[in-house]
């Protein structure tokens, strides 16, 4: 696929690195020539220096025959105008724009072909709010990724000594916990003086304390999966109630508003250094959100506000170093879990495996939304994992036994690469490609409740099944997409 990326900032660079690794033809536009040269030296792509709203610059970047434009420059106005120019001057078939301003939603008249001609809006702040909200909902999870409209989840968590599943072989979990339908798809194990190492999972693989375990399950089973990997028998599961946020930026404001909507569930505090911003937050947020002026590096302030009783400490300011140090201090003073928002990917990688429980980059939270628009076939959801190395993929089986290499066949007969894990199948979702009912005929009966299936070797794939895979290496993506491609001349 030929893709133009406008903006070589953090998001643009992360998108370029991910898309280049999938052998796409990438061109990046930016006004900073030095930044583009540095990017060209690291990645196999082409840089064009200039303003993305200039038709001559877009033409030089190859807009006449490009497949997708990703506009992620610093200014919303630049991204929207670039998308419109690309559509009017070059008829670019698909445009994605990063827009931070509220009020722009997919499908609105403002984004139609007569408007700004944007097919999908990406908002980093909203992506972060959704991402962090899931971590609040499922205490103990390091990542929570949704599939099939939220009916299934991929979670990762750190295995703890004494939990029922820890120390057990994977094949025995089905016998010990038959009521919990789940599939463990990957383990990343800690080793002394070296990075976590991927451990292929089969029935004989044993879960060890400290392992980062990735598991797929139906949404309603996620608490049980987390308990099996983290909580000793008889120990109650502790919910998140007390949340403290360091930094009163847009992410903190939107997250506080989203959490406060669940009235009575959370005790929320925001610590912000700027007095004017504190006044603004206090006047705009619900009254149950307590806004404090101060520094989260102030030990006395943290002690006075009961940091040792905080369930989740979130460092969400725009300063990486402050976020890291605030989390380390909060953890030392007794906060149960800490999350640092870190813009620089190199810093986030350094924090992995330290006292900081979760190091989150904005690009990591929104990259999956972007990747889903670059994939071929019926890819419904994509989530980038392990800092872009691994991936979880939801794809829909289409066609019939004659036109498809998967429909009507057992799982054990599918020519999948050995490293690819088919985690689960969601069956019974509405078919977006079903033909409309013939006039005069009775409409078909509404489908029953969708079913989450943990596939076995004898499970047969049916048309419209939503199949979720875990891929330890992104290079395997094209093989899975090719397998699910429908062809009228398969036989």
N, C-alpha and C positions, 0 to 999 in steps of 0.2 A: 504494500500500500504506500502511496506517495502522500506524505504529510508535511504541512508547513506549521511550525510552531512560532508564534509571535511572543517574544520575551524570553530572555536567557537568565531570568532570576532563579530562585530556588525551585519553584514549581516547574518552570520551563525546563530546567536542567534535569530534574527528576523524571519528567515525562520523556525527554529526549533519550536519557540513558535507558529507560525501560523499553521504549519503542525501537531503539537501535538494536537492542539485544534480540529482538524478534525479527530482525532482517527487514525492517521497513526502510524506505527511502526518505530520510529526514532532512529538512532544511529549516534552519533557525534564523529568524530575523531579530535584530536588536540594534540599538543605536550605539552600543558600546563595542567598538571593534576589538579592543584588547580582550574583553570577556569572551567574545566569539572565537578569537584565535586560541584561547586557552581551552575552550570547549572542543574545538576541532582537533586539538592535539590529543585529547583524551578519548573522543568518540568518533566513530565513522559516520560523519555527517558533514553538511555544507552550511557555512554561515554567510549571511547577507547583511551588510551594514546599512541601516537606514530606518526610516519611519514606516511602520506597518500600514498606515492609512494612505500612503502614497501609492497610487496604482503602478507607477514605474518600478517601485521596490517589490511589490507583489509579483509583477511580471517577471522581474529578474529572479525571484525565488521559485518561479515555475508554477504560478497560480493557474495558468491556462489548462494544465492537465493534472492538477492535484486532486486527490480524493477527499482530503480532510484538512480543515484549518483549525488549529487549537490556538485561540487568542488568550494568552495569560500574561499580558504586560501589567505594569504596576497600576495603571489607571483604568477604571471601568469604561470611561468614555472612549479611550483608545481601542479597547477590545471590541466594543459594540460597533464603532465606526468601521474598524477593519473588517468585521464580519459582513457588514452591509456592502462595503466596497468590493469585497471578494465575491459576493453573490451577484451584484449588479454588473460589474465589469468582466468577471471571469467565470460566472456561473459555477462556482465551487459547490459541489453537491451537499456537503455537510460541514457545519461550523459549530464549534464548541467555544464558549467564552467564559472566562472567569470574571464574575461580577460580585463584588462585595455588598453593594447596596441592596437593601431589602426592597421588595416590591416587584422584582422580576422573577417570574415563575415559568417553568416549562409549559408550553401550550398556550401562553397568553398571546393576545393580539399584538402586544409590543414586540414579541419575538418572532412573529410570523414572517413569511416571505415579503409581505407588504411592509412589515416593520423593520426590525434590525436583522432579520434573517439568521437567527441563532436557533439551532436545533436543540441544544442542551446548555443549561447554565451550571457552572461550577462555582460554588462559594466555599472557600477554605474554612471560614469561621463556622458555617452551618455543618460542614462535614465533621469538624472537630467536636462540635456539640453532640452530634449523633453518636460519634465514636465513644466519647467519654461517658455519655448517658448509659450506654450499654455496659461499661465497666462498673458504673454505679449500681446498675440493676443486678449484675452478677458478681458479687464480691469474690475475690480470689482469682478471677480471670485476668490474664494478661492481654488477650485479644478476644473479641466477640465479633464474628462476621456472619451476616444473615444471608440466607438463600430462599428461593421459592416464596418470595413475598413475606419473609419472616417466619415461615413454618419450620425451617431447619436452621441450625447454627453450627458453625465451626468455632470451637473455643480452644484456647491454649492456656495452660496453667502450669505452675511449678509443683511437682509431686512432693508430698511431705511424708516423713517417716510416721508410721502408725496408721495411715489411711488404708481402708480396706483393699484398694487396688494396688498399692505400692508394695513391691517385693513379689508380686504375682506375675506369672506368665500370662500373656494376653489371652491365650486360648482358654484359660480357666475362668476368666471374668464372666463369660457367657453362662457358665454353670453356677457361679456364686451369686451373680446378679441377673437372673433371667428376665426380671421385670424392667431392666434398664436397657433399652435398645440404643446401642452406640457402636461406633467403629473408631478405634484408635488408628490414625493414619500416619502419624510421624512422631518420632522422639528425637529431641536434640539434647545430647548428654554433655555435661561439663567434664572437662579434663584439665588437670593441673598444667598451668603455664601454656595453654593453647585455647583457641576459640572453641565454642560449643561445636560438637560434631554430629552430623545427621546419622541416625541409627535406623536402618531399614526395619520395618515392622512385619513380623509374621507371628504365627501362633506361639512360637517358642521364645519370643522376645520378652524379657523380664523388665518391668518398670522399676527403676531405682530411684531412691530419694534424690531430689535435686534435678531430675529430668524435666525438661520443658515438653509437655505432652500435648499433642494436637488431637482433638477428638471431634467427630461429627455426630450429631444427634438431633432429634426433633426438639423444637423450642421448649416444650413442656418438660423435657428430660434434662435440660442443662443443669439445674440445681443438683440433681442426683449425681450427674457425672462429676461436677466439681466436688461434691461431698466425698465421692469414692476416691478421688485423687488427693484430697487436702485435709479432710476432717476425720479424726479418730472416732471409732464407734462410741456412742454415748455423749459425745461432745456436741453441744448445740451449734447450729450454723449462725454466725453473727452477721446481721444485716448492716448496711451502711446507713447511718442516721446523721452523724455529725460530719460536715464537710467544710473545710476552710480553703479558700482560693487566694493565692498570692497574685496580685495584679488586677487592676480594674478595667482591663481592656474590653474589646468587643466580645471576645470568646467568653470571658467570665460573666459579662452582662447577659448574654444570650443563654448561657448554661444555667445561671441562677434563675432566670425567668422560666426556663423549661422545667427545672426541678421544683421551683416554688408552686408551679401549677398543680403538683401532687400535694394538696394541702395537708399539713400536719405530719408529713412523712419525714422531712429533713430539717435539720438545724443548719442554716447556711450563713457563713461569714465570708466577707470579702475584705482583704487588707490592701489598701492602695495608698501610695505615698503622697499623691497630689491632692491638695485640699479641694480645689475646684472640681476635680473629677469625682471626689467622694460626695460632694454636694449633689452633683448631677446624678450619680448612681442612686443615692438615697431618695431622691425625689422621683425617680422613674421606676425603680424596682418595687415589688410588693413589700409590704411592711415587715414580713417575717424574715427578710434578708437583712442581716446586720452588716453595715458598712463601717469599717474602721480605718482611720488614717494612721499610717505608720509603715515601718519597714519589717518585712518578714525575716530579715537578718537580725532583728532585735530579740535577743533571748528573753528579756523581761516581758516584752509584749506577748510573745508566744506562750510563755508560762502563765501570764495573767489570763489569757484567753483559753486556757485548758488544752494545750496542744497534745498532752498525753491522753486525752479522751477523744481526739479526732480520729474518725474512722478512715477518712480519705483526705489527704492534703494534696492540692492541685496547684502547681506553680505554673501560671499561665500568662506571665508578663511577656513583653517583647524582647527581653534580655536573656540570652542563653545562660550566661555565667551566673546571673542572679537566680534563675530558676534552678540551676544545678545546686548551688550553695544553699538555697532555701530548703530544698528537698533533703539534702544531707543533714542540715541542722534539725529540721522537723522530725526526721527519722530518729536521730540521736536522742531527741527529747521525748520520744514516745508515740509519735503518730503511727498508726497501724500500717497504712499503705501510703505511698507517695508517688506522684506522677509529675514529671518535668516535661514541659513543652520546649522542644529544642529545635531551632530552625536549621542548624548546621548538621548535616547527616553524619559527618565525621565525629562530632561531639556525641551524637546519639549512640553511635556504635561503641564509643569508649565507655559510655555509661551502662551498657548491657552487662548484666551479671554483677553489678555493684549493689550498694545499699539502696539505690534508686530502683523501685519496683518496676516502673514503666517509664521509658524514655520515648516520647512520641514526637514525630515530626509532622508538620502540616501536610507535606506532600504524601506521607504515608497514609494519612486519613482519607485523602481524596483521590489517590492514584487509581484505586479500583473502579471508581465511577468513570474515570477517563478511559481506562483500558477496555471497559465493556463496549465502548463505541468504536473501537478500532479492530474488533475481532470479527472474523468471518462466520457465516452460518448463523445458527440459532443460539449464540452465546447470550445468556440472560444476566449473568453476574460474574465479575472477576474481582478477586481480592489478592493484592500483593502482600506476601508474607516474608518474614525473616529478612527485612531490609531489602526486598526486591529479588531475592534469590529464588524463593519458592512461590507457589501460586495455588490458589483454590479457584475452581472454575465450575460454573453451572451451565450446562448445555442441554438443549431439548432434542430428544430423538424425534425425527420426522420420517415420513414416508411409510413404506411397507416392506415386506421381506424381499420384494423384487428390486426396489429402488434404494434400499438402505443396507449397509453392512452390519447394522446393529439391531434393527427392529426385528422381532421374532426369533432372536438368537439368545442362547444362554450366555451368562457372563463368562463362564469358563471357555467359551468358544470365540470370544472377542480378541482380535489381535492387538491387545494393548501392550505398550512397552512395560517391561517388568517393574520398573520403578514407579509406575502410575498406580495410585490407589483409588478405586471406585468406592467412595465413602457411603453414599446413600442415594436412594431414589425417592422422589416425591411424585406420587401417582394420583391422578384425579383432579388436577388443576384445570380450570377453564382453558380451552384451546383457542388461542388468539387467531389461529389460521383456519378455524373451522368455517366451512361455507355457510352463508346465511340460509335460513329455512326457505324452502320453496313456497311461493305465495299460494295460499289455499290449504297448505298442509299444516297439521298441528306441530307446534314447536317441540323440539326434543325435551325430554324430561330433564330437570336440572340435575347436575351431577351431585353425588354424595360428598361427604367430607373427604378432603384429600388425605391420602395415606402416606406415611413416612416408612419406607422399607429399607432395612439394612440388607443389602444384596448378598446372596450366597452364590456358590458356583453354579447351582441349577436355576437361579432366578432368570426369567426370560424378560428381555427389554420390550416394552410396548411403545407404540407411537404416542407422542405427547408426554412421555416420561421426562421429568426433570432430573438429570443425573449430575451429581456433584462429585468432582474429582479433587484429589490432592496431588500436586505435581512438585516434587522436590527440586526440579530444575525447569526454568522457563523454556529451555530449548525443546521440551516435550510438548509444548502447547500446540504447535502446528500439527503434530502427529494425531493428537486427540481430535482436533477440529476436522482434519481430513477424514478420519474414521467416521465421523458423524455426518459428513456431507452427503446430501441426497443426490443421486444421479439416476436419470432416466435410462441410462445404458449400463447399469451395473452388471447385468447379465448379458 
